[in-house]
Amino acid sequence: MKLDISHMRYMTADDFKVLQAVEQGSKNHEIVPTTLIHQLSGMRSMSGTNRSISDLAKLKLISKVRNAKYDGYRLTYNGIDYLAFHSMLNRNTVYSIGGSIGVGKESDIYKVSDKNGVEKVMKIHRLGRTSFHTVRNNRDYLKKNSKNGVNWMVLSRLAANKEYQFITMLYAKGFKVPEPFDNSRHVIIMELIRGFPMRRLRKHKNLPELYNNLMKFIVKLGCSGLIHCDFNEFNIMIKDESEIDPNDPTDVGFVVIDFPQSISIQHKDAEYYFKRDVDCIRRFFKKKLKYEPKDDPSMLDTDGFGDGYRYAYPDFHRDIERTDNLDELVQASGYSKKHPGDRYLEDAMEDMRNTEEEQEDDQENDEEDGEDVTEDDEDDNDEYYYSESEEEDSEEEYDSQEEENERIIEALSSGVGNLKMDKMGNYILED
């Protein structure tokens, strides 16, 4: 979807109160009743609430659902965009927003700057795009199994929060990842890496060193308790020569991005995803850079991989020995003690990992059939666009939720005593 925040300057404090009320009510309502929006917003008059609702609907920040049995609204992606930017503007982490610098499978990337003019990167998570073969199955699964109205907007928020936790912890531990600055809802602000994706790399002054350090990154991450799960040429940035610090021996010229799918080494499929990360790097170096090291038993050095070392590439059982508990600290997927809400995100991420595996298999089959992949084709495959149209939900899927909504509205109107508010600010009816 296209990012458009041009109307934010004209919005009032009351408009944001009402918009936040819709967001808060969406936590346990697919369609938030107008009466509930008024209660959560804290507005004095209902007429003021209705006026703000009308203005927000015109800007497509909230939408009214067709065939609903009661008057209500739900938040749109434009609406959650406005809320995220408003929060970051108040924290002075963002001052201006530039143009798009990338469109990925599940995110949009924009260049932004703070009030001091420092350029940064803004990543907006957009889970649920139609580029995924399994998106409809994901939606059906969430509708059938979620009691709290979990949807792709909620999952986008969870994914952004999880990735922010990952890169914050990894950056503090000295891993080559972008420096994180802020997180609000489904948006992350991080360091701007001046360089290019490794998929465009065709020559390098020291391929063995680059290969070795990439493999050591996978192993170091694994020994710390995590597996990237999407470690490939699309998620590795090669820094410009001028950006490499000659006085820093640890600056090897690459930065790893995109961590929301990372899992714990305790995950049941940890070995499989570890091997897949390793194989992605080996395949790219072999096909695009014509570099394919072999095991060399004559070498005794096992602190690295490739030319000059004993082993050509890492092995999960041989090289992974836990030295840290980052998976526990960030509650990574597969770790035994997790927040209950994370299971929805994990299910969606699992489908994404499976989808990427299918895409890799398709690409390998195409190459085996003799189909050449040109540079232009790679650029096309790197960007996944989607349609904004969504399927209309049937009335049956709303019956149970609507019944609860009607009971809450009746309780609000009559002032009955069994209407309570939980810690999250959501209305609940006590039996």
N, C-alpha and C positions, 0 to 999 in steps of 0.2 A: 504494500500500500504506500501511497505517496505521503511523505511527511509535510504537514502544513500547519504551522503555528502562528500564522500571520495575524490571527484575530486575538491572540492572547493579550495584547496591549490594551484591548478595549474591554476586557472582562473585569468585573467588579469583584470585591471581596465576597459579596453574597453569592455571586455565580460560582465561585470556587467552593464555598460552603455547601451549596447544593450538589455540585459535582462530586465532592468528597462523600456526601451522604449517599449518593447513588453507588459509589464504590464500596462504601462500608456495608450497605444493604445487600450488595451482590455477593457477599461472603457466604450467605446462606439463602439467597433468593435468586432464582433465575430471572425473574421479573420483579423489580422492586416497586411495591405499591407507592402511589403518590403520597398517601397519608404517612407512610413510613419514612419517605424522603424528607417530609416536613419535620417529623419528629427528630430525625437524626441530624438534620442541618442546624437545628437550634434557632431557626428563623422565628421572628415574633408573629408575623402574619402569614396566613395561607396564601394571600394574594401575591405577596412578595416571592414566595416559593414558586407559585405557578408562573410568575413572570420570568424568573430565572430558568425554570424548566423549559419554557417556550424558547428562550434565547439559546439555551444549550442544544436543544433539538434542532434549531435552525442551522447551527454550526456543525451538526452531526457528531457532537460529543456524547450524546445519549440518543437512544432510539426507542421508539414505541413499537411493541411487538404486535403483529397482526393477529386477529382472532383471539386475543386475550380476553379472559372472562372478567377482568377488572382493570382499572386504570393504573398502569405501571410502566416503568422504563428500565432499560438496562444499559450498562456502560459500553461504549464502543472503543476500538483501538485508538481512535483520535482522542477520545476522552482521557484514556489512561496516559497517552502521550502528554497531554496538557498538564495532568497532575504531576507526572514525573519531572517535567521541565520546570514547573512552578516550584517544586521542592528544591531542585538544584539551584535555581536562581536565588532562592532565599538563603541558600548556604554558600553562595558566591563561588560555586565550583564550575558554573557555566555562565558566560556572559553573552556570547553570540554563537550562532550555529551557521556553518557553511554548507557546502554542497555534499552530495553523496560521493563517497570514495569506494564503495563496494556494496554488492548485494549478494548475500550468501543463502545457503539452504534454509537456515532458520534465523537469520538476523539481517539487519541493515546497518551499514557503517557510515558515519558522518564525521566530518572534521569540525571541531568546535574550538573555542578559545575561552580563557577565563578573563577576568577583569584586568589582568596585567598583560594581556595579549599573548599568553603562552598557548600554543596550539596543542590540542589534545584530540583523542579519538572518542567518539560516542558510539557505543554498540547497543542497538535496540533489538531485543529478542522478539522474534515473530514466529513462535512455534505454531504448527498446524497448517503449514502451507500446502497447497495442492501438489507440489512437486514430490511429496512423499507418496509412495505407492500405497502405504498402509494408513493414510490419514483417516479414511472413512472408518476403518476398523478401530482406530484409536478413539475416534469420536463415539462410536457405538459402545466401546468398552467403558469409556468415562461416563456415559449416560446411564449405563446399566449398573455400574458399580459405585458411583459417587453419590453419597448422601448429602454432600455439601455443595452441590452445584459446581464441582471442579470442571473447568473448561480450559481451552487453549490459552486464554488470557491469564488465568491463574497459573498455568504451567509455565508461561513465559516469565512471569514474576518469580516463580520458584527457580527456574533455570538461571535467570540473571543473578539472583541472590546466591545461588550455589556457586556459580562461576566466580563471583566477586570474592566469596570465601576462599575458593581455591587459589586464585592469583594473589590475594592478600597474604595468605600463608606461605605460598611458594616464593613470592618476592622477598618476604622477610627471611626466608631460609637460604637466599642466595641463588635461586634458580633463575635461568634466563627467560623471564616472562615480563610482559609490560607492567609498569608501575601502576597500581590501581589508585584512583582518586576519590571516586564517589559511586554510590549505587542508590537508585530510587526506583522502586517497582520493577519494571522490566528493562531498565536502562542502566548501563555501566559506563563510567567515564574512566579512561585509562590513558597511559602514555602513548604518544604518537611515535611509531617506529618509522624512521626515514629509511626506506628500502623497498624491497619488492618480494612477492611470494616466491618460494623456492621453485615452484613449478616453472618459472621463467628462466631459471638458471641453466646455462648450457656450457659454461666454463668457469673454472675457479683456480686461483693461484696455488691452492693446496687441497686437492680433493681428498687424499687420505686423512688429513687432519680434520676436515669438515665431517667426513663420514664417521671417524672415530669419536668426535665430540657429540654427534647426534646419537650414536649408539650408547655412549656413556650417559647422556641425558636420560634415555629410557631406563637404563639400569639404576641410576641414582634416584630417579622418581620411584621406581619399583621398590628399592630398598627403603625408601621413606614411606612406603605403604600404598602408593597410588599407581594406576595405569592410565595413560592418557585416553586410549581407545579410538583416537582419530588422529594419530601421529603420522602425518603424510605431508607431501610437498605443498598442499594448499594451506596448511596450518603452521608453517614454518616461514618466518620472515628472514630474508638475508639483508643485513644492514648495508647501507652505502659505505664505501671505503672511507669516506670522510667522517663517518659516525663511529668508527671503531677506535677505541682508546688505545693508542700504542703503549701507554704506560700501565695498562691493565692486562696482565697475562690471562685473566679469566674471560676476557672479552674475545670470544672466538668468532664473532660476526653473525650470529643468528639469535632469533628470539622466537619462542614457541607461544602460540596463541590458541584460543578456543578450548576451554576446559570443562564445559558443563556436563559432558558425558563421562568424565573420569570415574573410575571405580576403584574399590579397595582390592588389594592383593588377596583378601579373603573371599572375594566373589567367586562363585562356583565356576565361572567361565574366565577367571583371571588369566590362566595360562594361554587360553585361546586368543584373547585380546592382546596380550603381551606379544605373542608370536605374530599376530597380524600387524601390530605397529612396527615390529622389526622388519617384517617382509615388505611393508610399504616403502621403507627407506631403501632396502636392498633392491627392490624392483625399479625404483626411480633412478638410482645410481647406475644400475645395469643398462637400462633402456635409453635413458636420456644423457647420461654422462659417461657411459661406456667404462664404468669402473665396477669390477666385481672381484673383491678379494677372496682368497681361499684360506682355509685352515693351514697353518704352518707348524707342524710338530717340532721343528728344529728351534723355534723361538720359545723362550722361557717366560717372556713378559706377558702376564695375563691382566694387566691393569687397563688395557684398552682393546680395541678391535680393529681388524683390517691389516694392512701392510705393516710389518714390523712387530706384530703381536701374534700370540699363539692361536687365538681364535678369530674367525672372520666376522662373527656376529654373536650377540648375546643369546643365552639359553635361560629359560625361566628357572628351572630347578638348579642349574649350575651357578648362576650369577646373582640371583635374588636372595639376599639375606637381610632381614629387617634390621634397620638401624634407627628408624624413627616411626612415629605413629601419626603421621599427618592424616591418614584415612580416618582415624578415630577423632581427631580434632575437628575435622570438617564434616564428619558423619557421612562419608562417601558411600555410594551404592555398594552393597555387598557386605558392609560392616554390620556386625550383628545388632548394635544398639543404634537405632535410627529414630528420627521424629516420625510419627505415624503419617503425617501429610506427605512425606517424601515418596511414599510408595507410588503415588500417581505420576510424579515426575519420573521415577525410575522405570515405570512401565512404558511411558512415552519414549524415554531415551533408549530403552531396549529395542523398541521398534525402529528407532532411527538408526541404531547400530546395525540392525538386521537389514535395513534398507540400503545402507552404505555397502554392506557386504554383497547384496544383490547387484548393486550398480557396478562394483568392482568385478564381479563374475561376468556381468554383461560386457564390460569393457574388455576383459581378457578373451571372451569368446569372439568379440568383434576382431580383435587383433589376430587371433588364431585363424579366423576366416580370411585374413589378408586385407582387412580394411585399415587404411592408413589414417592416423589421427594427426591432423595438421595443427599448427599453432593457433589458427583461428578457431578450430573445433575445440581446443582446450579452453580457450576463453569463453566459448559458448557454454561448455559444460561446467564452468566454474560458477556460473550465475544461474540461479533458479528463481524465475519470476512466477507469480501466482495471480489467480483471479480473486477479486474481492467479493464475488457473489457467494453466498452461503445457502445451504439447503434450509427450507422452512421445517421446523420441528412439528411433529404431529401433536394433536391435542392430548393424546394419551400420555405422552411423556411429561406433560405438565400437570396432570390431574392431581397427583399426590402433593406436589409443591403448591399448587393453587389452593388446595384445601387448607393447607397450613397457613398460607398467606391470608385467606379469607378469615380464618379464625383469629389471626393476629390483628387484622383490621377491625374486626368486631370488638376485640378486646380493647384496642386503642380508643374506639368510639364510646364504648360503654364504661371504660375505666375499671374493669374487673381487676381483682387483686392477684390473679394467678399469672399476670404478665410480668416477666422479669427480664433483665438485661444481663448477658454474660460479660466476661472480661474483655471480649473483643468488641463490645458495643452492639451485639446482635440481639434482637428480641426473641425470646423463647417463651413457650407456654408450659407451665408446670402442671402436671397431672394432679 
